[in-house]
Amino acid sequence: MNASTPKRRLGWLVILAVLSILVTLSTPIISFGQTCAYRIMPLGDSITSGVGSSDLAGYRKVLYDLLNQNTDYAFDLVGSLIGGPATFDFDHEGHGGYSAAQIASGTYTWLKDNPAEIILLHAGTNRLTTSTAAVEDILDEIDRFSPDTWVVLALIINRNPYSATTSTFNDNLLAMALNRIANGDKIIVVDQENALIYPDDMADLLHPNDQGYFKMAWVWAEGVEPLLDDLCSSAPHIVTSVVSPSTKARINELYTYTVRAFGDPNNYFELVESPSGMTIDAATGLIQWVPSQAGAFEVTVQVSNSFGADSQSFTLVVSDASNEWIIDNGDPGTLASGAWPVSNAVGAYGTDSLYSKTVSGTYTFSAERSGLQDVYLWWTEYSNRSSNVPVRIYDGSTLLATVNVNQTANGGQWNLLGSYSFSGVAQVVVVSTSSSLTTCADAARFVSADTTTPAISSLPNVSGSVGTPYTYSVTAVGDPVLVYALTTAPSGMTIDAATGLIQWVPSQAGAFEVTVQVSNSFGADSQSFTLVVSDASNEW
């Protein structure tokens, strides 16, 4: 720092105090089946990418070398960008010119594409104000990916000449971080502002020179290294945000799902409950199965190591492709013309949705379909979606209709485009017509017109006795596959998702409310009743 730069009042003593508190926590971090091997994402703007350094690696190469020299662990720097010499792991997520708000908008997607156990966050330099709200948004997006991911958060470097706004921003950033730490967030704060001497360590107004980046690397290392020894061994935890299980499958088609989990030492995967023929790779967590019949099947996978275990349960619905066919973006049968990047909008079918601002760009969903079909489209809403998106329906090369849809409404659901007769290849083509408004392409669905919504036809048994098993087999009609669930029930009551069999052993007398729901992809029906349980030992 220079003589005109006021030293941070809390300084290194507070930072070290935060470290001393945090590194005593025995909290697991993601290792994705590797033993003491850590994925680190450098996240930020052009300071993260290394502008101002002679090799364009910034602090990253020095830090990478420090960690490998001073610890016994393996490290993988991750991100969608590269920068610096190819003699080190040069992946990163440093987006030049990005404000903290822009970084927040991409964080979740970047982490899904490149999962990390530890994030090095230096953000706020561009469009600088004293507000830390956008950095909080970044931290929220990291928590949305996985609340078990550690963030080493930098009080950002100052400028040449000195900026009082930067120092105030850092004061506010520290206060915000300490509040989040007190509420359980996995954050370590490091002081990069006071690590540099101004202007000696600066290459220009905003960026350090090689000497400045060297000092930054040492500060990052001091924040990262205490985590490594303390958090090397941990019980497993399944991370559903990386890849959530697909709950839909089709007869005679290969179903796959790779369970992702953190934990160290190596995780062991096994199926606790599964349909006949389903397998899982004990080392990688890859589930595979080729269904031979339609229905709803319960699946429970467990991952364990010498420190503990975690499990995940879901219902897999297998349908007959002759009745229903769903095509998600990126599936076989899709074709993009023009740019269709991943959207940050919520409510996507499956993993994500796409958008385009390419005039005359198209996204096509194709499937082999014959006969009368109901055609549906799924999109996500966003602030700048188009309210007049042309969607073309083709039978082979023959245009059957053009339907204009309003994508500013009804997002996150199936929207009926109409019923059409096909004789071979059915196509739904979403057309982008604007460079200022966005058009979404997410998923399309074809359904045979003879499908029906569920309807419950059975009557419940409404009486029971303490200690005596109670059963009620719910009967319903509907096509395609029905899935049964209890939406209201006393503790311990269960229902078979595929057969509708309710089972329970009452432990006390009283009146208990029960609501059972049966659903398929076309709707749902429910039935509510009061189950009166008596105590036979009190009856004479």
C-alpha positions as CSV (number, residue, x, y, z in Angstrom):
1,M,0.0,0.0,0.0
2,N,1.1,3.6,-0.3
3,A,1.2,6.3,2.3
4,S,-2.1,7.8,1.2
5,T,-4.0,4.5,1.4
6,P,-5.8,4.0,4.7
7,K,-5.0,0.6,6.1
8,R,-8.1,-1.6,6.7
9,R,-9.1,-1.3,10.3
10,L,-9.7,-5.0,10.8
11,G,-6.7,-6.0,8.7
12,W,-5.1,-9.4,8.7
13,L,-5.9,-10.1,12.4
14,V,-9.6,-10.5,11.5
15,I,-8.9,-12.5,8.4
16,L,-6.7,-14.9,10.4
17,A,-9.3,-15.1,13.1
18,V,-11.9,-16.1,10.5
19,L,-9.4,-18.7,9.2
20,S,-8.8,-20.1,12.7
21,I,-12.5,-20.5,13.3
22,L,-13.3,-22.0,9.9
23,V,-10.5,-24.5,9.5
24,T,-11.5,-26.3,12.7
25,L,-14.8,-27.4,11.1
26,S,-15.0,-31.0,10.1
27,T,-17.2,-30.3,7.0
28,P,-16.9,-32.5,3.9
29,I,-16.2,-31.1,0.4
30,I,-16.7,-32.7,-3.0
31,S,-14.1,-35.1,-4.2
32,F,-16.1,-37.0,-6.9
33,G,-14.5,-40.3,-6.1
34,Q,-10.9,-39.0,-5.9
35,T,-8.7,-39.4,-2.8
36,C,-7.6,-35.9,-1.6
37,A,-7.8,-34.4,-5.1
38,Y,-9.4,-31.0,-5.3
39,R,-11.0,-29.1,-8.2
40,I,-10.5,-25.3,-7.8
41,M,-12.3,-22.7,-9.9
42,P,-10.7,-19.3,-10.2
43,L,-13.8,-17.1,-10.6
44,G,-14.0,-13.4,-11.5
45,D,-13.1,-10.9,-14.1
46,S,-9.9,-9.8,-16.0
47,I,-7.9,-9.9,-12.8
48,T,-8.7,-13.6,-12.6
49,S,-7.8,-14.1,-16.2
50,G,-4.4,-12.4,-15.7
51,V,-4.5,-9.2,-17.6
52,G,-1.3,-7.2,-16.8
53,S,0.9,-10.2,-16.3
54,S,3.6,-11.1,-18.7
55,D,2.4,-14.7,-19.3
56,L,-1.4,-13.9,-19.0
57,A,-1.6,-16.4,-16.2
58,G,-1.9,-13.8,-13.4
59,Y,-1.9,-15.4,-10.0
60,R,-3.0,-18.8,-11.2
61,K,0.3,-20.4,-12.3
62,V,2.1,-19.3,-9.1
63,L,-0.7,-20.5,-7.0
64,Y,-0.9,-23.9,-8.8
65,D,2.9,-24.3,-8.3
66,L,2.6,-23.3,-4.6
67,L,-0.2,-25.8,-3.9
68,N,1.6,-28.7,-5.6
69,Q,4.9,-27.9,-3.9
70,N,3.6,-27.3,-0.4
71,T,0.9,-30.0,-0.1
72,D,0.5,-33.8,-0.7
73,Y,-2.7,-33.4,-2.7
74,A,-3.6,-33.2,-6.4
75,F,-5.2,-30.1,-7.9
76,D,-7.3,-29.4,-11.0
77,L,-8.0,-25.8,-11.9
78,V,-11.3,-25.8,-13.7
79,G,-13.4,-23.4,-15.8
80,S,-14.7,-22.9,-19.4
81,L,-11.8,-20.5,-20.3
82,I,-8.1,-20.9,-20.7
83,G,-5.2,-18.5,-20.3
84,G,-1.5,-18.6,-19.8
85,P,1.3,-21.0,-20.8
86,A,0.4,-24.6,-21.5
87,T,3.0,-25.7,-18.9
88,F,0.4,-25.6,-16.1
89,D,-3.4,-26.3,-15.7
90,F,-4.6,-23.0,-17.2
91,D,-8.4,-23.5,-17.0
92,H,-10.3,-20.6,-15.3
93,E,-13.5,-18.7,-15.1
94,G,-12.1,-15.1,-15.3
95,H,-14.4,-13.1,-17.7
96,G,-12.8,-9.8,-18.7
97,G,-15.0,-6.8,-18.3
98,Y,-17.7,-8.7,-16.4
99,S,-19.4,-7.0,-13.4
100,A,-20.3,-9.0,-10.3
101,A,-23.9,-9.1,-11.6
102,Q,-22.8,-10.6,-14.9
103,I,-20.6,-13.1,-13.1
104,A,-23.6,-14.1,-10.9
105,S,-25.7,-14.7,-14.0
106,G,-23.3,-17.4,-15.3
107,T,-22.0,-18.9,-12.1
108,Y,-24.5,-21.8,-11.7
109,T,-24.1,-22.9,-15.3
110,W,-20.3,-22.7,-15.2
111,L,-20.3,-24.8,-12.0
112,K,-22.6,-27.4,-13.5
113,D,-20.3,-27.7,-16.5
114,N,-17.1,-27.7,-14.4
115,P,-17.9,-28.7,-10.8
116,A,-15.5,-27.5,-8.1
117,E,-14.9,-28.2,-4.5
118,I,-13.2,-24.8,-3.9
119,I,-13.9,-21.4,-5.6
120,L,-11.5,-18.5,-5.5
121,L,-13.8,-15.4,-5.9
122,H,-12.5,-11.9,-6.8
123,A,-15.4,-9.9,-8.1
124,G,-16.6,-6.3,-8.0
125,T,-13.9,-4.3,-9.8
126,N,-16.0,-3.5,-12.9
127,R,-18.9,-1.1,-12.5
128,L,-17.7,-0.6,-8.9
129,T,-20.0,0.7,-6.2
130,T,-20.1,0.3,-2.5
131,S,-22.9,-2.3,-2.7
132,T,-22.1,-5.9,-2.3
133,A,-25.5,-7.2,-3.4
134,A,-24.2,-8.6,-6.7
135,V,-21.4,-10.6,-4.9
136,E,-24.1,-11.9,-2.6
137,D,-25.9,-13.1,-5.7
138,I,-22.8,-15.0,-6.8
139,L,-22.6,-16.7,-3.4
140,D,-26.3,-17.6,-3.6
141,E,-25.7,-19.2,-7.0
142,I,-22.8,-21.1,-5.6
143,D,-25.0,-22.3,-2.7
144,R,-27.7,-23.3,-5.3
145,F,-25.1,-25.5,-7.0
146,S,-24.0,-27.0,-3.7
147,P,-24.0,-25.5,-0.2
148,D,-21.0,-27.7,0.5
149,T,-18.7,-25.9,-1.9
150,W,-16.1,-23.7,-0.1
151,V,-15.5,-20.1,-1.3
152,V,-12.3,-18.3,-0.7
153,L,-13.6,-14.7,-1.0
154,A,-11.2,-11.9,-1.7
155,L,-11.4,-8.3,-0.5
156,I,-10.6,-7.0,-3.9
157,I,-7.4,-5.1,-4.8
158,N,-7.5,-1.3,-4.9
159,R,-6.6,0.9,-7.9
160,N,-3.9,3.2,-9.1
161,P,-4.6,5.9,-8.0
162,Y,-6.2,4.9,-4.7
163,S,-10.0,4.5,-4.7
164,A,-11.9,5.1,-1.5
165,T,-14.9,3.4,-3.0
166,T,-12.9,0.2,-3.3
167,S,-12.0,0.3,0.4
168,T,-15.6,1.0,1.4
169,F,-16.8,-1.8,-0.8
170,N,-14.3,-4.2,0.9
171,D,-15.5,-3.1,4.4
172,N,-19.0,-3.9,3.3
173,L,-17.9,-7.1,1.7
174,L,-16.2,-8.3,4.9
175,A,-19.3,-7.5,7.0
176,M,-21.5,-9.4,4.6
177,A,-19.2,-12.4,4.5
178,L,-18.9,-12.6,8.3
179,N,-22.7,-12.5,8.5
180,R,-23.0,-15.4,6.1
181,I,-20.3,-17.3,7.9
182,A,-22.3,-16.9,11.1
183,N,-25.3,-18.4,9.3
184,G,-23.4,-21.4,8.1
185,D,-21.9,-20.4,4.8
186,K,-18.6,-22.1,3.9
187,I,-16.5,-18.9,3.3
188,I,-13.0,-18.0,4.0
189,V,-12.1,-14.3,3.6
190,V,-8.6,-13.2,2.3
191,D,-7.4,-9.6,2.1
192,Q,-6.0,-9.0,-1.4
193,E,-6.3,-5.2,-1.1
194,N,-3.6,-4.9,1.6
195,A,-1.4,-7.6,0.0
196,L,-0.3,-5.2,-2.7
197,I,1.8,-2.0,-2.6
198,Y,0.4,0.8,-4.7
199,P,1.5,1.8,-7.3
200,D,4.6,-0.5,-7.3
201,D,2.6,-3.7,-7.8
202,M,0.2,-2.4,-10.5
203,A,0.5,-2.7,-14.3
204,D,-2.3,-0.1,-14.9
205,L,-5.3,1.4,-13.3
206,L,-7.0,-1.9,-12.4
207,H,-4.5,-4.8,-13.0
208,P,-1.5,-6.0,-11.0
209,N,1.9,-6.6,-12.6
210,D,3.8,-9.9,-12.2
211,Q,5.0,-8.9,-8.7
212,G,1.5,-8.0,-7.7
213,Y,0.0,-11.3,-9.0
214,F,2.8,-13.2,-7.2
215,K,1.7,-11.6,-3.9
216,M,-1.9,-12.4,-4.7
217,A,-1.0,-16.1,-5.2
218,W,0.5,-16.3,-1.8
219,V,-2.6,-14.8,-0.2
220,W,-4.9,-17.3,-2.0
221,A,-2.6,-20.2,-0.9
222,E,-2.9,-19.1,2.7
223,G,-6.7,-19.2,2.4
224,V,-6.8,-22.6,0.6
225,E,-4.1,-24.7,2.4
226,P,-5.8,-24.8,5.9
227,L,-8.8,-26.4,4.3
228,L,-7.0,-29.3,2.7
229,D,-5.6,-31.0,5.8
230,D,-8.8,-30.6,7.8
231,L,-11.2,-31.6,5.1
232,C,-9.5,-34.5,3.4
233,S,-11.5,-37.2,5.0
234,S,-15.3,-37.0,5.0
235,A,-18.5,-39.0,4.7
236,P,-20.2,-39.1,1.3
237,H,-22.9,-36.7,0.2
238,I,-24.9,-37.0,-3.0
239,V,-24.9,-33.7,-5.0
240,T,-28.1,-33.7,-7.0
241,S,-27.5,-30.2,-8.4
242,V,-24.7,-31.5,-10.7
243,V,-26.8,-34.1,-12.4
244,S,-30.3,-34.7,-11.1
245,P,-31.8,-38.2,-11.8
246,S,-33.9,-38.5,-14.9
247,T,-37.3,-39.9,-13.7
248,K,-38.5,-40.9,-17.1
249,A,-37.6,-43.9,-19.3
250,R,-39.0,-45.8,-22.3
251,I,-39.5,-49.5,-22.9
252,N,-36.5,-51.2,-24.7
253,E,-34.4,-48.0,-24.5
254,L,-31.2,-47.7,-22.4
255,Y,-31.7,-45.6,-19.2
256,T,-28.6,-44.1,-17.6
257,Y,-27.9,-41.9,-14.6
258,T,-24.6,-41.2,-13.1
259,V,-24.8,-40.5,-9.3
260,R,-22.4,-37.7,-8.3
261,A,-21.2,-37.5,-4.7
262,F,-18.4,-36.0,-2.7
263,G,-16.6,-37.8,0.1
264,D,-13.1,-39.1,0.9
265,P,-11.8,-41.8,0.9
266,N,-13.2,-43.3,-2.3
267,N,-17.0,-43.8,-2.4
268,Y,-18.7,-47.1,-2.9
269,F,-22.0,-47.0,-4.9
270,E,-24.8,-49.6,-4.6
271,L,-28.5,-50.0,-5.3
272,V,-30.6,-50.6,-2.2
273,E,-33.9,-50.8,-4.1
274,S,-34.3,-51.1,-7.9
275,P,-36.2,-53.0,-10.6
276,S,-34.9,-56.3,-11.9
277,G,-32.0,-56.0,-14.2
278,M,-30.9,-52.5,-13.2
279,T,-27.1,-52.2,-12.4
280,I,-24.8,-49.6,-10.9
281,D,-21.0,-49.3,-11.2
282,A,-19.7,-49.5,-7.7
283,A,-16.8,-47.2,-8.4
284,T,-18.3,-44.5,-10.8
285,G,-22.0,-44.5,-9.7
286,L,-23.2,-45.2,-13.3
287,I,-26.8,-46.7,-13.3
288,Q,-27.9,-48.6,-16.4
289,W,-31.1,-50.4,-17.2
290,V,-33.2,-51.4,-20.3
291,P,-36.9,-51.5,-19.2
292,S,-39.0,-54.3,-20.6
293,Q,-42.4,-53.0,-19.4
294,A,-44.2,-49.8,-18.6
295,G,-44.8,-48.8,-15.0
296,A,-43.5,-46.9,-12.0
297,F,-40.4,-48.3,-10.3
298,E,-38.8,-47.2,-7.0
299,V,-35.0,-46.7,-7.0
300,T,-32.8,-46.1,-4.0
301,V,-29.0,-45.7,-4.4
302,Q,-26.6,-45.5,-1.5
303,V,-23.0,-44.2,-1.5
304,S,-20.7,-45.0,1.4
305,N,-17.2,-45.0,2.6
306,S,-15.5,-45.6,6.0
307,F,-16.8,-42.3,7.4
308,G,-20.5,-42.8,6.6
309,A,-23.1,-43.0,3.9
310,D,-25.8,-41.0,2.0
311,S,-28.7,-42.2,-0.1
312,Q,-31.1,-40.9,-2.8
313,S,-34.5,-42.2,-3.7
314,F,-36.7,-41.5,-6.7
315,T,-39.5,-43.0,-8.8
316,L,-38.7,-43.9,-12.3
317,V,-41.7,-43.9,-14.7
318,V,-41.3,-46.1,-17.8
319,S,-43.6,-45.3,-20.7
320,D,-44.4,-46.9,-24.0
321,A,-43.0,-44.8,-26.8
322,S,-46.0,-45.6,-28.9
323,N,-48.1,-43.5,-26.5
324,E,-45.8,-40.6,-25.6
325,W,-42.5,-39.2,-26.9
326,I,-40.6,-36.4,-25.3
327,I,-37.6,-34.7,-26.9
328,D,-35.4,-32.5,-24.6
329,N,-33.0,-30.0,-26.1
330,G,-29.7,-31.7,-27.0
331,D,-31.4,-35.1,-27.3
332,P,-31.1,-37.2,-30.5
333,G,-33.7,-35.7,-32.9
334,T,-32.8,-32.1,-32.3
335,L,-31.1,-29.7,-34.7
336,A,-30.0,-26.1,-34.2
337,S,-29.5,-23.4,-36.8
338,G,-27.9,-20.2,-35.5
339,A,-26.7,-19.6,-31.9
340,W,-28.7,-21.3,-29.1
341,P,-26.7,-20.9,-25.8
342,V,-27.9,-22.2,-22.4
343,S,-30.5,-19.9,-20.7
344,N,-30.3,-18.9,-17.0
345,A,-34.1,-19.0,-16.8
346,V,-35.7,-21.2,-14.2
347,G,-38.4,-23.9,-14.8
348,A,-36.6,-25.8,-17.5
349,Y,-37.7,-29.3,-18.6
350,G,-34.8,-31.6,-17.6
351,T,-31.5,-29.9,-17.0
352,D,-31.7,-26.6,-18.9
353,S,-33.3,-24.6,-21.7
354,L,-31.8,-22.8,-24.7
355,Y,-32.4,-19.3,-26.1
356,S,-31.6,-17.4,-29.3
357,K,-31.3,-13.8,-30.5
358,T,-30.4,-14.9,-34.0
359,V,-32.8,-13.6,-36.6
360,S,-34.1,-16.6,-38.6
361,G,-32.4,-19.0,-36.2
362,T,-34.4,-22.3,-35.8
363,Y,-34.4,-25.2,-33.4
364,T,-36.0,-28.4,-34.6
365,F,-37.4,-31.4,-32.6
366,S,-38.0,-34.5,-34.8
367,A,-39.6,-37.9,-34.0
368,E,-41.0,-40.8,-35.8
369,R,-44.8,-40.6,-35.2
370,S,-47.9,-41.9,-37.0
371,G,-51.5,-41.2,-36.5
372,L,-53.3,-38.4,-34.6
373,Q,-51.0,-36.8,-32.0
374,D,-51.3,-34.0,-29.5
375,V,-48.3,-31.8,-29.8
376,Y,-46.9,-29.8,-26.8
377,L,-44.1,-27.4,-26.3
378,W,-42.2,-26.5,-23.1
379,W,-40.4,-23.2,-22.7
380,T,-38.9,-21.0,-19.9
381,E,-39.9,-17.4,-19.2
382,Y,-37.4,-14.6,-19.0
383,S,-37.6,-10.8,-18.8
384,N,-36.8,-10.4,-22.5
385,R,-38.6,-13.3,-24.1
386,S,-40.6,-12.7,-27.3
387,S,-44.4,-12.7,-27.0
388,N,-44.9,-13.8,-30.6
389,V,-42.7,-16.9,-31.4
390,P,-43.6,-18.8,-34.6
391,V,-43.7,-22.6,-34.1
392,R,-44.0,-24.6,-37.3
393,I,-45.5,-28.1,-37.3
394,Y,-44.4,-30.5,-40.1
395,D,-45.3,-33.9,-41.3
396,G,-42.1,-34.8,-43.1
397,S,-41.5,-31.8,-45.4
398,T,-45.2,-30.8,-45.4
399,L,-46.1,-27.8,-43.3
400,L,-49.2,-28.5,-41.3
401,A,-49.5,-25.3,-39.3
402,T,-47.7,-22.4,-37.8
403,V,-48.7,-21.6,-34.2
404,N,-47.5,-18.3,-32.6
405,V,-46.8,-18.6,-28.8
406,N,-46.3,-16.0,-26.1
407,Q,-43.1,-17.0,-24.2
408,T,-43.5,-14.3,-21.6
409,A,-46.2,-16.5,-20.0
410,N,-47.0,-20.1,-19.2
411,G,-43.3,-21.1,-18.8
412,G,-42.2,-24.2,-17.0
413,Q,-45.1,-26.3,-18.2
414,W,-46.4,-28.2,-21.3
415,N,-48.4,-26.0,-23.6
416,L,-50.7,-27.7,-26.2
417,L,-50.0,-26.5,-29.8
418,G,-52.9,-28.6,-31.2
419,S,-53.7,-32.1,-32.6
420,Y,-52.2,-33.2,-35.9
421,S,-52.0,-36.3,-38.1
422,F,-48.6,-37.6,-39.0
423,S,-47.5,-40.3,-41.4
424,G,-43.8,-40.8,-40.5
425,V,-41.5,-38.0,-39.2
426,A,-43.1,-35.3,-37.1
427,Q,-41.2,-32.0,-36.6
428,V,-41.7,-29.0,-34.3
429,V,-39.6,-26.0,-35.4
430,V,-39.1,-23.1,-33.1
431,V,-38.2,-19.9,-35.0
432,S,-36.2,-16.9,-33.7
433,T,-37.3,-13.7,-35.3
434,S,-35.7,-10.9,-33.2
435,S,-32.2,-9.8,-32.3
436,S,-33.5,-7.8,-29.3
437,L,-35.9,-10.3,-27.8
438,T,-35.0,-13.9,-27.0
439,T,-36.7,-17.1,-28.2
440,C,-36.6,-20.2,-26.0
441,A,-36.2,-23.8,-27.2
442,D,-36.5,-26.3,-24.4
443,A,-38.6,-29.5,-25.1
444,A,-41.3,-30.9,-27.3
445,R,-43.8,-33.7,-26.7
446,F,-45.9,-35.9,-28.9
447,V,-48.8,-37.9,-27.4
448,S,-51.2,-40.3,-29.0
449,A,-54.7,-38.8,-28.9
450,D,-56.2,-41.8,-27.1
451,T,-54.5,-41.2,-23.8
452,T,-56.5,-40.4,-20.7
453,T,-56.1,-38.6,-17.4
454,P,-56.3,-40.7,-14.2
455,A,-59.5,-41.4,-12.3
456,I,-59.7,-43.3,-9.0
457,S,-62.5,-45.9,-8.9
458,S,-62.0,-47.7,-5.6
459,L,-63.5,-46.9,-2.2
460,P,-61.2,-46.8,0.9
461,N,-61.4,-48.9,4.1
462,V,-62.0,-46.2,6.7
463,S,-61.5,-48.2,9.9
464,G,-58.6,-49.8,11.6
465,S,-57.3,-51.1,14.9
466,V,-54.2,-50.4,17.0
467,G,-51.5,-52.9,16.2
468,T,-53.3,-54.5,13.3
469,P,-51.9,-54.0,9.8
470,Y,-54.1,-51.7,7.7
471,T,-54.1,-52.0,3.9
472,Y,-56.0,-50.3,1.1
473,S,-55.3,-51.0,-2.6
474,V,-56.1,-47.9,-4.6
475,T,-57.6,-48.7,-8.0
476,A,-57.5,-46.1,-10.9
477,V,-57.7,-45.9,-14.6
478,G,-55.7,-43.8,-17.0
479,D,-53.1,-43.9,-19.7
480,P,-50.1,-43.6,-19.9
481,V,-48.5,-45.0,-16.7
482,L,-50.0,-44.0,-13.3
483,V,-48.0,-43.0,-10.3
484,Y,-49.5,-43.2,-6.8
485,A,-48.5,-40.9,-3.9
486,L,-49.7,-39.9,-0.4
487,T,-50.0,-36.2,-0.1
488,T,-51.5,-36.4,3.5
489,A,-51.0,-39.4,5.7
490,P,-50.2,-40.3,9.3
491,S,-46.5,-41.0,10.2
492,G,-45.4,-44.4,9.0
493,M,-48.0,-44.9,6.3
494,T,-46.7,-45.9,2.9
495,I,-48.0,-46.4,-0.6
496,D,-46.4,-48.3,-3.5
497,A,-45.9,-45.8,-6.3
498,A,-46.6,-48.4,-9.0
499,T,-49.4,-50.5,-7.5
500,G,-51.2,-48.1,-5.2
501,L,-51.1,-50.4,-2.2
502,I,-51.3,-48.5,1.1
503,Q,-49.9,-50.1,4.2
504,W,-49.7,-49.0,7.8
505,V,-49.7,-50.4,11.3
506,P,-51.4,-47.9,13.7
507,S,-49.8,-47.4,17.1
508,Q,-52.5,-45.3,18.6
509,A,-56.2,-44.7,18.4
510,G,-57.7,-41.6,16.8
511,A,-58.9,-40.1,13.5
512,F,-56.3,-39.7,10.8
513,E,-56.6,-37.7,7.6
514,V,-55.4,-39.5,4.4
515,T,-55.2,-38.1,0.9
516,V,-54.0,-40.3,-2.0
517,Q,-53.1,-38.9,-5.4
518,V,-52.7,-40.7,-8.7
519,S,-51.1,-38.9,-11.6
520,N,-49.6,-39.3,-15.1
521,S,-48.3,-36.9,-17.6
522,F,-51.9,-35.7,-18.4
523,G,-53.2,-34.9,-15.0
524,A,-54.1,-36.2,-11.6
525,D,-57.0,-37.3,-9.4
526,S,-57.1,-37.5,-5.6
527,Q,-59.1,-39.1,-2.9
528,S,-59.4,-38.0,0.7
529,F,-60.8,-39.8,3.7
530,T,-60.7,-40.0,7.5
531,L,-59.3,-43.3,8.9
532,V,-60.7,-44.0,12.3
533,V,-58.4,-46.3,14.5
534,S,-59.8,-47.9,17.6
535,D,-58.0,-49.6,20.5
536,A,-59.5,-53.2,20.7
537,S,-58.0,-53.6,24.2
538,N,-60.4,-51.0,25.5
539,E,-63.5,-52.6,24.0
540,W,-65.7,-55.0,26.0
